Amino acid sequence: MKIVFQMGIFVFFIISELGIAHAGQVGNLVCGDAEVIITVPVSRKSPESKNDANFLIDIKNKNRSVRVSCTAENEFLFVRCQKDKDRKDMVVVNNICGGSGCSGSNWGIIDPSELKVILTPNARWKGNHDKAEKIMGVHLKPFSCKSYDGKQPNGEYCFVICFD
């Protein structure tokens, strides 16, 4: 049995029933005019490449692209496209860890039309929900993950990676 903490609440899952991401798995979504490609890390520590040890979010718009790397030390990665206060599409990321000291919010915000990272998910312990909502100008609803192996019925993407 594995104990998974999400949003500060104890949630118990039997691993065999919990859909979990597999290394190298990819998720694809469209946000505005941009294509968003999410890659699950191959391993948490890889001597070959630092990128193998992170979740990668590649955003491509026309002939340009940007890569955002989110640490796999925070084993949960949630991604969706959400409109800000001006009705502009934004890629919204929550990259959280499952420990008792982890915050339930570690938001990242990327403007897919400008390929600009507006908020980096680097508030693992204290969280940044208020800051993210201020930037977006709208309420950031929690992700509604039914499984953690990719695309959800509502179009969100949810991943949890477990390394041996």
N, CA and C atoms as an extended XYZ file, in Angstrom:
492
Properties=species:S:1:pos:R:3:atomname:S:1:resname:S:1:resid:I:1 pbc="F F F"
N         0.845       -1.168        0.000 N   MET     1
C         0.000        0.000        0.000 CA  MET     1
C         0.890        1.231        0.000 C   MET     1
N         0.524        2.258       -0.743 N   LYS     2
C         1.286        3.500       -0.794 CA  LYS     2
C         0.409        4.603       -0.252 C   LYS     2
N         0.978        5.466        0.563 N   ILE     3
C         0.258        6.620        1.073 CA  ILE     3
C         0.547        7.782        0.140 C   ILE     3
N        -0.505        8.410       -0.355 N   VAL     4
C        -0.358        9.541       -1.247 CA  VAL     4
C        -1.017       10.735       -0.583 C   VAL     4
N        -0.289       11.839       -0.460 N   PHE     5
C        -0.828       13.056        0.118 CA  PHE     5
C        -1.164       13.988       -1.028 C   PHE     5
N        -2.376       14.493       -1.060 N   GLN     6
C        -2.728       15.471       -2.075 CA  GLN     6
C        -3.529       16.568       -1.415 C   GLN     6
N        -3.103       17.788       -1.628 N   MET     7
C        -3.764       18.967       -1.109 CA  MET     7
C        -3.894       18.900        0.416 C   MET     7
N        -2.895       18.304        1.092 N   GLY     8
C        -2.864       18.282        2.532 CA  GLY     8
C        -3.788       17.256        3.172 C   GLY     8
N        -4.432       16.421        2.394 N   ILE     9
C        -5.349       15.414        2.907 CA  ILE     9
C        -4.726       14.049        2.686 C   ILE     9
N        -4.825       13.157        3.689 N   PHE    10
C        -4.323       11.803        3.520 CA  PHE    10
C        -5.272       11.055        2.601 C   PHE    10
N        -4.739       10.487        1.551 N   VAL    11
C        -5.530        9.665        0.652 CA  VAL    11
C        -4.795        8.348        0.514 C   VAL    11
N        -5.468        7.240        0.753 N   PHE    12
C        -4.836        5.941        0.676 CA  PHE    12
C        -5.262        5.256       -0.607 C   PHE    12
N        -4.286        4.730       -1.324 N   PHE    13
C        -4.546        4.001       -2.553 CA  PHE    13
C        -3.766        2.695       -2.519 C   PHE    13
N        -4.322        1.674       -3.087 N   ILE    14
C        -3.552        0.474       -3.350 CA  ILE    14
C        -2.948        0.680       -4.728 C   ILE    14
N        -1.624        0.632       -4.804 N   ILE    15
C        -0.902        0.985       -6.032 CA  ILE    15
C        -1.442        0.285       -7.260 C   ILE    15
N        -1.846       -0.958       -7.171 N   SER    16
C        -2.322       -1.674       -8.354 CA  SER    16
C        -3.620       -1.080       -8.890 C   SER    16
N        -4.367       -0.382       -8.060 N   GLU    17
C        -5.620        0.226       -8.511 CA  GLU    17
C        -5.440        1.673       -8.927 C   GLU    17
N        -4.328        2.258       -8.572 N   LEU    18
C        -4.062        3.646       -8.890 CA  LEU    18
C        -3.387        3.735      -10.241 C   LEU    18
N        -4.009        4.439      -11.185 N   GLY    19
C        -3.342        4.645      -12.462 CA  GLY    19
C        -2.149        5.544      -12.242 C   GLY    19
N        -0.971        5.072      -12.519 N   ILE    20
C         0.223        5.890      -12.360 CA  ILE    20
C         0.942        6.012      -13.694 C   ILE    20
N         1.687        7.077      -13.828 N   ALA    21
C         2.405        7.347      -15.067 CA  ALA    21
C         3.567        6.387      -15.227 C   ALA    21
N         3.865        6.093      -16.460 N   HIS    22
C         5.013        5.254      -16.787 CA  HIS    22
C         6.088        6.138      -17.404 C   HIS    22
N         7.340        5.844      -17.111 N   ALA    23
C         8.457        6.627      -17.610 CA  ALA    23
C         8.374        6.778      -19.128 C   ALA    23
N         8.616        7.978      -19.588 N   GLY    24
C         8.606        8.263      -21.014 CA  GLY    24
C         7.220        8.527      -21.587 C   GLY    24
N         6.180        8.381      -20.760 N   GLN    25
C         4.814        8.604      -21.224 CA  GLN    25
C         4.649       10.058      -21.640 C   GLN    25
N         3.830       10.286      -22.640 N   VAL    26
C         3.635       11.620      -23.169 CA  VAL    26
C         2.148       11.964      -23.160 C   VAL    26
N         1.850       13.206      -22.809 N   GLY    27
C         0.502       13.738      -22.912 CA  GLY    27
C         0.519       14.924      -23.849 C   GLY    27
N        -0.546       15.095      -24.630 N   ASN    28
C        -0.634       16.197      -25.589 CA  ASN    28
C        -1.937       16.952      -25.382 C   ASN    28
N        -1.847       18.273      -25.387 N   LEU    29
C        -3.055       19.084      -25.353 CA  LEU    29
C        -2.832       20.323      -26.189 C   LEU    29
N        -3.918       20.983      -26.523 N   VAL    30
C        -3.858       22.223      -27.282 CA  VAL    30
C        -4.327       23.338      -26.360 C   VAL    30
N        -3.571       24.443      -26.345 N   CYS    31
C        -3.923       25.593      -25.524 CA  CYS    31
C        -3.797       26.824      -26.409 C   CYS    31
N        -4.921       27.399      -26.784 N   GLY    32
C        -4.902       28.486      -27.757 CA  GLY    32
C        -4.400       27.952      -29.077 C   GLY    32
N        -3.393       28.606      -29.645 N   ASP    33
C        -2.790       28.161      -30.903 CA  ASP    33
C        -1.571       27.277      -30.683 C   ASP    33
N        -1.312       26.927      -29.442 N   ALA    34
C        -0.094       26.180      -29.121 CA  ALA    34
C        -0.380       24.709      -28.839 C   ALA    34
N         0.603       23.891      -29.160 N   GLU    35
C         0.575       22.479      -28.810 CA  GLU    35
C         1.426       22.301      -27.563 C   GLU    35
N         0.900       21.561      -26.588 N   VAL    36
C         1.601       21.327      -25.329 CA  VAL    36
C         1.881       19.836      -25.226 C   VAL    36
N         3.153       19.492      -25.061 N   ILE    37
C         3.568       18.087      -24.965 CA  ILE    37
C         4.192       17.874      -23.592 C   ILE    37
N         3.652       16.918      -22.836 N   ILE    38
C         4.130       16.623      -21.488 CA  ILE    38
C         4.834       15.277      -21.522 C   ILE    38
N         6.068       15.231      -21.019 N   THR    39
C         6.823       13.989      -20.983 CA  THR    39
C         7.154       13.651      -19.535 C   THR    39
N         6.865       12.409      -19.162 N   VAL    40
C         7.140       11.910      -17.815 CA  VAL    40
C         8.603       11.494      -17.747 C   VAL    40
N         9.291       11.778      -16.633 N   PRO    41
C        10.722       11.454      -16.538 CA  PRO    41
C        11.013        9.964      -16.633 C   PRO    41
N        12.182        9.664      -17.172 N   VAL    42
C        12.643        8.285      -17.289 CA  VAL    42
C        13.089        7.770      -15.925 C   VAL    42
N        13.787        8.616      -15.178 N   SER    43
C        14.214        8.247      -13.834 CA  SER    43
C        14.416        9.508      -13.020 C   SER    43
N        14.420        9.355      -11.710 N   ARG    44
C        14.615       10.523      -10.858 CA  ARG    44
C        16.059       10.996      -10.897 C   ARG    44
N        16.988       10.093      -11.046 N   LYS    45
C        18.407       10.447      -11.129 CA  LYS    45
C        18.996        9.704      -12.319 C   LYS    45
N        19.386       10.441      -13.336 N   SER    46
C        19.924        9.822      -14.533 CA  SER    46
C        21.308       10.382      -14.815 C   SER    46
N        22.322        9.546      -14.898 N   PRO    47
C        23.662       10.058      -15.207 CA  PRO    47
C        23.778       10.572      -16.634 C   PRO    47
N        22.903       10.107      -17.523 N   GLU    48
C        23.003       10.503      -18.932 CA  GLU    48
C        22.534       11.938      -19.177 C   GLU    48
N        21.456       12.324      -18.520 N   SER    49
C        20.878       13.625      -18.831 CA  SER    49
C        20.088       14.154      -17.653 C   SER    49
N        20.287       15.430      -17.337 N   LYS    50
C        19.495       16.053      -16.278 CA  LYS    50
C        18.022       16.091      -16.671 C   LYS    50
N        17.723       16.232      -17.962 N   ASN    51
C        16.336       16.316      -18.399 CA  ASN    51
C        15.566       15.030      -18.133 C   ASN    51
N        16.259       13.878      -18.125 N   ASP    52
C        15.579       12.617      -17.862 CA  ASP    52
C        14.970       12.584      -16.473 C   ASP    52
N        15.488       13.403      -15.559 N   ALA    53
C        15.048       13.385      -14.175 CA  ALA    53
C        13.934       14.386      -13.893 C   ALA    53
N        13.344       14.953      -14.916 N   ASN    54
C        12.300       15.958      -14.744 CA  ASN    54
C        11.108       15.697      -15.647 C   ASN    54
N         9.959       16.196      -15.214 N   PHE    55
C         8.812       16.290      -16.113 CA  PHE    55
C         9.156       17.395      -17.106 C   PHE    55
N         8.890       17.185      -18.374 N   LEU    56
C         9.154       18.207      -19.386 CA  LEU    56
C         7.842       18.647      -20.006 C   LEU    56
N         7.686       19.953      -20.151 N   ILE    57
C         6.522       20.526      -20.817 CA  ILE    57
C         7.053       21.344      -21.976 C   ILE    57
N         6.809       20.859      -23.183 N   ASP    58
C         7.228       21.562      -24.400 CA  ASP    58
C         6.013       22.246      -24.997 C   ASP    58
N         6.134       23.544      -25.223 N   ILE    59
C         5.036       24.316      -25.807 CA  ILE    59
C         5.511       24.837      -27.148 C   ILE    59
N         4.755       24.493      -28.186 N   LYS    60
C         5.119       24.872      -29.553 CA  LYS    60
C         4.025       25.749      -30.130 C   LYS    60
N         4.440       26.891      -30.655 N   ASN    61
C         3.514       27.833      -31.270 CA  ASN    61
C         4.157       28.354      -32.544 C   ASN    61
N         3.570       27.974      -33.683 N   LYS    62
C         4.114       28.307      -34.997 CA  LYS    62
C         5.519       27.728      -35.115 C   LYS    62
N         6.520       28.543      -35.384 N   ASN    63
C         7.888       28.050      -35.547 CA  ASN    63
C         8.724       28.221      -34.287 C   ASN    63
N         8.087       28.522      -33.173 N   ARG    64
C         8.812       28.763      -31.935 CA  ARG    64
C         8.414       27.728      -30.891 C   ARG    64
N         9.268       27.554      -29.889 N   SER    65
C         8.933       26.632      -28.806 CA  SER    65
C         9.671       27.025      -27.534 C   SER    65
N         9.161       26.530      -26.418 N   VAL    66
C         9.799       26.715      -25.126 CA  VAL    66
C         9.658       25.406      -24.363 C   VAL    66
N        10.665       25.083      -23.576 N   ARG    67
C        10.635       23.879      -22.741 CA  ARG    67
C        10.670       24.316      -21.286 C   ARG    67
N         9.729       23.807      -20.516 N   VAL    68
C         9.677       24.057      -19.080 CA  VAL    68
C         9.930       22.723      -18.390 C   VAL    68
N        10.860       22.739      -17.443 N   SER    69
C        11.228       21.538      -16.724 CA  SER    69
C        10.691       21.634      -15.296 C   SER    69
N         9.959       20.601      -14.870 N   CYS    70
C         9.411       20.539      -13.517 CA  CYS    70
C        10.023       19.335      -12.806 C   CYS    70
N        10.507       19.539      -11.622 N   THR    71
C        11.239       18.495      -10.928 CA  THR    71
C        10.378       17.278      -10.602 C   THR    71
N        10.960       16.104      -10.791 N   ALA    72
C        10.298       14.854      -10.421 CA  ALA    72
C        10.430       14.579       -8.929 C   ALA    72
N        11.227       15.403       -8.222 N   GLU    73
C        11.244       15.308       -6.758 CA  GLU    73
C         9.856       15.637       -6.225 C   GLU    73
N         9.118       16.473       -6.952 N   ASN    74
C         7.686       16.697       -6.712 CA  ASN    74
C         6.978       15.711       -7.628 C   ASN    74
N         6.559       14.587       -7.082 N   GLU    75
C         6.139       13.475       -7.940 CA  GLU    75
C         4.785       13.651       -8.622 C   GLU    75
N         4.021       14.679       -8.255 N   PHE    76
C         2.737       14.943       -8.917 CA  PHE    76
C         2.891       16.090       -9.901 C   PHE    76
N         2.354       15.913      -11.101 N   LEU    77
C         2.311       16.988      -12.086 CA  LEU    77
C         0.907       17.037      -12.667 C   LEU    77
N         0.292       18.212      -12.559 N   PHE    78
C        -1.045       18.440      -13.106 CA  PHE    78
C        -0.948       19.586      -14.107 C   PHE    78
N        -1.591       19.445      -15.274 N   VAL    79
C        -1.507       20.453      -16.337 CA  VAL    79
C        -2.869       20.620      -16.986 C   VAL    79
N        -3.221       21.864      -17.290 N   ARG    80
C        -4.436       22.150      -18.053 CA  ARG    80
C        -4.291       23.500      -18.746 C   ARG    80
N        -5.194       23.755      -19.656 N   CYS    81
C        -5.312       25.061      -20.302 CA  CYS    81
C        -6.470       25.778      -19.604 C   CYS    81
N        -6.223       27.013      -19.163 N   GLN    82
C        -7.258       27.772      -18.457 CA  GLN    82
C        -7.200       29.221      -18.889 C   GLN    82
N        -8.356       29.840      -19.010 N   LYS    83
C        -8.420       31.253      -19.408 CA  LYS    83
C        -8.160       32.152      -18.206 C   LYS    83
N        -7.406       33.236      -18.451 N   ASP    84
C        -7.168       34.217      -17.394 CA  ASP    84
C        -8.298       35.246      -17.390 C   ASP    84
N        -8.149       36.295      -16.606 N   LYS    85
C        -9.202       37.308      -16.467 CA  LYS    85
C        -9.539       37.996      -17.785 C   LYS    85
N        -8.588       38.036      -18.711 N   ASP    86
C        -8.800       38.656      -20.021 CA  ASP    86
C        -9.236       37.653      -21.082 C   ASP    86
N        -9.583       36.429      -20.644 N   ARG    87
C       -10.033       35.335      -21.507 CA  ARG    87
C        -8.911       34.823      -22.416 C   ARG    87
N        -7.673       35.041      -22.008 N   LYS    88
C        -6.517       34.557      -22.746 CA  LYS    88
C        -6.158       33.170      -22.228 C   LYS    88
N        -5.893       32.239      -23.150 N   ASP    89
C        -5.509       30.884      -22.763 CA  ASP    89
C        -4.129       30.873      -22.129 C   ASP    89
N        -4.025       30.169      -20.998 N   MET    90
C        -2.760       30.011      -20.290 CA  MET    90
C        -2.575       28.541      -19.944 C   MET    90
N        -1.331       28.060      -20.002 N   VAL    91
C        -1.012       26.721      -19.539 CA  VAL    91
C        -0.782       26.835      -18.033 C   VAL    91
N        -1.567       26.091      -17.268 N   VAL    92
C        -1.495       26.136      -15.815 CA  VAL    92
C        -0.975       24.790      -15.321 C   VAL    92
N         0.041       24.832      -14.457 N   VAL    93
C         0.727       23.646      -13.960 CA  VAL    93
C         0.701       23.668      -12.437 C   VAL    93
N         0.495       22.506      -11.818 N   ASN    94
C         0.696       22.366      -10.383 CA  ASN    94
C         1.626       21.170      -10.196 C   ASN    94
N         2.823       21.411       -9.670 N   ASN    95
C         3.865       20.385       -9.525 CA  ASN    95
C         4.149       20.227       -8.029 C   ASN    95
N         3.450       19.271       -7.396 N   ILE    96
C         3.526       19.137       -5.940 CA  ILE    96
C         4.143       17.812       -5.526 C   ILE    96
N         4.568       17.768       -4.274 N   CYS    97
C         5.120       16.543       -3.712 CA  CYS    97
C         4.116       15.951       -2.726 C   CYS    97
N         4.350       14.716       -2.345 N   GLY    98
C         3.383       14.004       -1.519 CA  GLY    98
C         3.748       13.866       -0.061 C   GLY    98
N         4.753       14.582        0.407 N   GLY    99
C         5.164       14.469        1.798 CA  GLY    99
C         4.339       15.344        2.717 C   GLY    99
N         4.451       15.090        4.004 N   SER   100
C         3.649       15.825        4.984 CA  SER   100
C         4.022       17.299        5.055 C   SER   100
N         5.238       17.672        4.649 N   GLY   101
C         5.642       19.074        4.668 CA  GLY   101
C         5.387       19.800        3.359 C   GLY   101
N         4.847       19.098        2.377 N   CYS   102
C         4.647       19.692        1.057 CA  CYS   102
C         3.363       20.513        1.005 C   CYS   102
N         3.422       21.582        0.239 N   SER   103
C         2.240       22.403        0.019 CA  SER   103
C         1.377       21.759       -1.065 C   SER   103
N         0.096       22.029       -1.022 N   GLY   104
C        -0.820       21.554       -2.063 CA  GLY   104
C        -0.823       22.433       -3.291 C   GLY   104
N        -0.049       23.531       -3.240 N   SER   105
C         0.018       24.412       -4.408 CA  SER   105
C         1.460       24.756       -4.720 C   SER   105
N         1.839       24.469       -5.935 N   ASN   106
C         3.156       24.843       -6.453 CA  ASN   106
C         2.932       25.149       -7.929 C   ASN   106
N         2.223       26.240       -8.169 N   TRP   107
C         1.717       26.570       -9.494 CA  TRP   107
C         2.785       27.130      -10.413 C   TRP   107
N         2.608       26.833      -11.679 N   GLY   108
C         3.359       27.451      -12.756 CA  GLY   108
C         2.359       27.967      -13.776 C   GLY   108
N         2.665       29.091      -14.404 N   ILE   109
C         1.783       29.676      -15.421 CA  ILE   109
C         2.632       30.035      -16.622 C   ILE   109
N         2.201       29.561      -17.794 N   ILE   110
C         2.938       29.819      -19.030 CA  ILE   110
C         1.970       30.410      -20.050 C   ILE   110
N         2.378       31.490      -20.673 N   ASP   111
C         1.602       32.113      -21.742 CA  ASP   111
C         1.988       31.414      -23.045 C   ASP   111
N         1.099       30.589      -23.612 N   PRO   112
C         1.467       29.833      -24.812 CA  PRO   112
C         1.576       30.677      -26.083 C   PRO   112
N         0.921       31.825      -26.108 N   SER   113
C         1.015       32.666      -27.307 CA  SER   113
C         2.347       33.409      -27.346 C   SER   113
N         2.860       33.816      -26.186 N   GLU   114
C         4.141       34.521      -26.096 CA  GLU   114
C         5.295       33.578      -25.762 C   GLU   114
N         4.961       32.312      -25.419 N   LEU   115
C         5.949       31.323      -24.970 CA  LEU   115
C         6.764       31.877      -23.801 C   LEU   115
N         6.048       32.467      -22.848 N   LYS   116
C         6.676       33.128      -21.717 CA  LYS   116
C         6.239       32.453      -20.411 C   LYS   116
N         7.220       32.092      -19.582 N   VAL   117
C         6.933       31.555      -18.256 CA  VAL   117
C         6.660       32.742      -17.339 C   VAL   117
N         5.429       32.823      -16.848 N   ILE   118
C         5.021       33.940      -16.002 CA  ILE   118
C         5.250       33.616      -14.527 C   ILE   118
N         5.016       32.364      -14.152 N   LEU   119
C         5.240       31.921      -12.782 CA  LEU   119
C         5.871       30.537      -12.825 C   LEU   119
N         6.999       30.403      -12.164 N   THR   120
C         7.715       29.129      -12.109 CA  THR   120
C         7.257       28.341      -10.885 C   THR   120
N         6.982       27.034      -11.037 N   PRO   121
C         6.581       26.233       -9.874 CA  PRO   121
C         7.789       25.910       -8.990 C   PRO   121
N         8.124       26.849       -8.088 N   ASN   122
C         9.293       26.658       -7.226 CA  ASN   122
C         8.985       26.964       -5.756 C   ASN   122
N         7.718       26.773       -5.356 N   ALA   123
C         7.302       27.041       -3.976 CA  ALA   123
C         6.838       25.738       -3.331 C   ALA   123
N         7.688       24.733       -3.397 N   ARG   124
C         7.357       23.375       -2.948 CA  ARG   124
C         6.831       23.332       -1.515 C   ARG   124
N         7.439       24.065       -0.626 N   TRP   125
C         7.097       23.951        0.793 CA  TRP   125
C         6.049       24.950        1.234 C   TRP   125
N         6.112       26.183        0.757 N   LYS   126
C         5.178       27.195        1.259 CA  LYS   126
C         3.979       27.423        0.339 C   LYS   126
N         4.057       26.993       -0.905 N   GLY   127
C         2.936       27.167       -1.829 CA  GLY   127
C         2.892       28.559       -2.428 C   GLY   127
N         2.108       28.693       -3.506 N   ASN   128
C         2.001       29.990       -4.181 CA  ASN   128
C         0.613       30.193       -4.796 C   ASN   128
N        -0.402       29.618       -4.175 N   HIS   129
C        -1.761       29.691       -4.718 CA  HIS   129
C        -2.235       31.144       -4.867 C   HIS   129
N        -2.067       31.946       -3.820 N   ASP   130
C        -2.527       33.335       -3.876 CA  ASP   130
C        -1.829       34.111       -4.980 C   ASP   130
N        -0.522       33.905       -5.119 N   LYS   131
C         0.246       34.589       -6.165 CA  LYS   131
C        -0.250       34.169       -7.549 C   LYS   131
N        -0.500       32.879       -7.730 N   ALA   132
C        -0.977       32.378       -9.026 CA  ALA   132
C        -2.354       32.956       -9.360 C   ALA   132
N        -3.237       32.993       -8.376 N   GLU   133
C        -4.573       33.562       -8.628 CA  GLU   133
C        -4.499       35.054       -8.934 C   GLU   133
N        -3.590       35.753       -8.278 N   LYS   134
C        -3.425       37.187       -8.558 CA  LYS   134
C        -2.965       37.395       -9.999 C   LYS   134
N        -2.021       36.578      -10.456 N   ILE   135
C        -1.533       36.674      -11.838 CA  ILE   135
C        -2.646       36.354      -12.826 C   ILE   135
N        -3.374       35.278      -12.567 N   MET   136
C        -4.447       34.858      -13.482 CA  MET   136
C        -5.659       35.786      -13.416 C   MET   136
N        -5.928       36.326      -12.235 N   GLY   137
C        -7.097       37.190      -12.071 CA  GLY   137
C        -8.395       36.413      -11.993 C   GLY   137
N        -8.304       35.106      -11.850 N   VAL   138
C        -9.474       34.238      -11.716 CA  VAL   138
C        -9.157       33.147      -10.693 C   VAL   138
N       -10.182       32.482      -10.237 N   HIS   139
C       -10.023       31.377       -9.292 CA  HIS   139
C        -9.334       30.201       -9.977 C   HIS   139
N        -8.332       29.639       -9.316 N   LEU   140
C        -7.692       28.424       -9.800 CA  LEU   140
C        -8.321       27.251       -9.063 C   LEU   140
N        -9.188       26.557       -9.751 N   LYS   141
C        -9.856       25.420       -9.118 CA  LYS   141
C        -8.877       24.261       -8.977 C   LYS   141
N        -9.100       23.415       -7.985 N   PRO   142
C        -8.236       22.235       -7.841 CA  PRO   142
C        -8.369       21.323       -9.061 C   PRO   142
N        -7.341       20.573       -9.328 N   PHE   143
C        -7.413       19.577      -10.392 CA  PHE   143
C        -8.297       18.436       -9.911 C   PHE   143
N        -9.078       17.886      -10.815 N   SER   144
C       -10.006       16.812      -10.444 CA  SER   144
C        -9.534       15.490      -11.042 C   SER   144
N        -8.434       15.001      -10.532 N   CYS   145
C        -7.809       13.789      -11.061 CA  CYS   145
C        -8.564       12.542      -10.636 C   CYS   145
N        -8.982       11.750      -11.600 N   LYS   146
C        -9.613       10.458      -11.338 CA  LYS   146
C        -8.572        9.346      -11.398 C   LYS   146
N        -7.487        9.595      -12.118 N   SER   147
C        -6.345        8.689      -12.182 CA  SER   147
C        -5.115        9.570      -12.361 C   SER   147
N        -3.948        8.960      -12.340 N   TYR   148
C        -2.709        9.725      -12.435 CA  TYR   148
C        -1.835        9.220      -13.570 C   TYR   148
N        -2.481        8.794      -14.653 N   ASP   149
C        -1.733        8.242      -15.774 CA  ASP   149
C        -1.933        9.021      -17.062 C   ASP   149
N        -2.318       10.286      -16.948 N   GLY   150
C        -2.439       11.101      -18.147 CA  GLY   150
C        -3.745       11.844      -18.243 C   GLY   150
N        -4.324       11.834      -19.450 N   LYS   151
C        -5.502       12.651      -19.757 CA  LYS   151
C        -6.720       12.208      -18.960 C   LYS   151
N        -7.396       13.206      -18.412 N   GLN   152
C        -8.619       13.006      -17.647 CA  GLN   152
C        -9.824       13.297      -18.547 C   GLN   152
N       -11.014       12.830      -18.170 N   PRO   153
C       -12.205       13.084      -18.991 CA  PRO   153
C       -12.480       14.574      -19.233 C   PRO   153
N       -12.055       15.450      -18.312 N   ASN   154
C       -12.310       16.885      -18.460 CA  ASN   154
C       -11.207       17.620      -19.228 C   ASN   154
N       -10.217       16.881      -19.761 N   GLY   155
C        -9.153       17.491      -20.547 CA  GLY   155
C        -7.907       17.856      -19.759 C   GLY   155
N        -7.965       17.762      -18.440 N   GLU   156
C        -6.766       17.994      -17.631 CA  GLU   156
C        -5.834       16.798      -17.770 C   GLU   156
N        -4.570       17.015      -17.412 N   TYR   157
C        -3.592       15.928      -17.380 CA  TYR   157
C        -3.061       15.795      -15.963 C   TYR   157
N        -3.043       14.561      -15.463 N   CYS   158
C        -2.586       14.283      -14.108 CA  CYS   158
C        -1.593       13.135      -14.140 C   CYS   158
N        -0.436       13.365      -13.519 N   PHE   159
C         0.600       12.339      -13.460 CA  PHE   159
C         1.132       12.225      -12.050 C   PHE   159
N         1.439       11.012      -11.637 N   VAL   160
C         2.264       10.772      -10.459 CA  VAL   160
C         3.298        9.748      -10.900 C   VAL   160
N         4.527        9.998      -10.528 N   ILE   161
C         5.579        9.081      -10.926 CA  ILE   161
C         6.149        8.441       -9.669 C   ILE   161
N         6.283        7.146       -9.702 N   CYS   162
C         6.872        6.387       -8.590 CA  CYS   162
C         8.100        5.672       -9.116 C   CYS   162
N         9.236        5.949       -8.511 N   PHE   163
C        10.483        5.300       -8.907 CA  PHE   163
C        10.846        4.266       -7.871 C   PHE   163
N        11.424        3.176       -8.341 N   ASP   164
C        11.884        2.148       -7.410 CA  ASP   164
C        13.134        2.607       -6.702 C   ASP   164
